[in-house]
Amino acid sequence: MNRLHKPHEIMCYAAIVAAVPLLAKFVEVASGSELPPTIWHITWLICGISLVVVCSCLVYIFVAIPLEAVLKRTKKSKVPSERQQKEVEDDKEPEAMITSVNEVDSQSKEHGQQLDERHQIFQPYVAVDEDDRPTAPVLDILDSLFKEIKAKKDVGIALYCVRDLKWLASYPTYNDMVAVFGTDIVGSKSNYSTYMALVRQTTDDYSNATSEFLTDVRAMKPKLRRIEEGMR
């Protein structure tokens, strides 16, 4: 209310001051003599300034104040809208987090089930005596090793080394190898039969091993040991 009263008061005072020429004329009439030109110049200057002030007050009262009121109402209506939008976003964030967590849990469970299935398939071939087993699961060691090797025959070399280290009790069948490691690692059935033929012959009789085969075995065993130590 004070802001509204102030321009009105200023306008009233300015309007009164603007009436100075009338007062000067009244003085002339009452005294019967004319006022000097200098006084009239000052009087009209004061009147002009007062009229400018009156016009400024009118503009402020009829334009600036209503516009300011409209802007305030707009701002007040905008604040609750932004608050409601923020509340909606805040409500959505926990839902999105829950959905994300559920997806991660679902993927983890699915991955865990796949690992469990692979371990279940491979477990019958693992050495029964726990003293002979490595500190890490044999399947996990082979998984890491097979990421490094490229030739299919190296799969047979790896199986021979694992069996020779007494980590395996027997060699897996082709179907089980494919179920656990996939055809990209194991190769075709004829592939598997070919490179496993020498492996089985060497297992049965060490004298069947070729010099190349033994060289590959000597190079493969340290890799297996290194992987096992890294998993401890």
Residue, then its C-alpha position, 0 to 999 in steps of 0.5 A: m500500500n505504501r508504494l501506491h500512496k507514494p506516487h499519489e502524494i508526489m503527484c499531488y505535491a507536483a500539481i500544487v507546485a504547477a499552480v505557481p503561475l496562478l499564484a503569481k498572477f494573483v499577486e500581480v492583481a492584488s498588488g496592482s503591479e507587474l512582476p519582473p520577467t525573471i520571476w515569471h521565467i522562474t515560475w514557468l520553469i517550476c511549473g514545467i518541471s512539476l508537470v513532468v513529475v505529474c506525468s511521470c507519476l501517472v505513467y507509474i500508477f497506470v502502467a508500471i504498478p499494474l504490470e508489476a502486479v501481473l508479473k508477481r502473479t505469474k511468478k507465484s503461479k510458476v513456482p508451484s508448477e515448478r515445485q509440482q514438476k520437481e515432485v513428479e521427477d523426484d517420484k520418478e527417480p526412485e521408480a527408475m532406480i528400482t527398475s534399473v536395480n531389478e534389471v541388474d539383478s535379473q541379469s546377474k541372476e541369469h548370468g549366475q544361472q548360466l555359470d551354474e549350468r556350465h559348472q554342473i556340466f563340467q563338474p563330473y570331469v573334475a578330480v574327486d580328490e580335493d587335494d588335487r584340485p587347484t585353488a580356483p575352479v578348473l572351469d574358470i581357469l580354462d575360461s581365462l586360458f581359452k581367451e588367450i589361445k587361437a588354435k583349436k589344437d591348443v584346447g586339446i593341449a590345455l585339456y591334457c595339461v589339466r588332466d596331467l596336473k590331476w585337476l581333471a579325472s577324465y576328458p569331457t565329451y564333445n557335446d559337453m565341451v560345446a555346451v560349456f565353452g561353445t563351438d567357437i572355442v572347441g570347433s567342430k566334432s571332427n576337429y575335436s576328435t582329431y586333436m583329442a586323438l593324440v591327447r588320449q593316446t599320450t594319456d594312455d601311453y606317454s611314448n606316443a607324444t610327439s616332440e611338438f606336442l611335448t613342447d606345446v605342453r611345456a609352454m601351456k602348463p606355466k600359463l595354467r599355473r599363472i592363471e591359477e595364482g592370479m585367481r587366488 
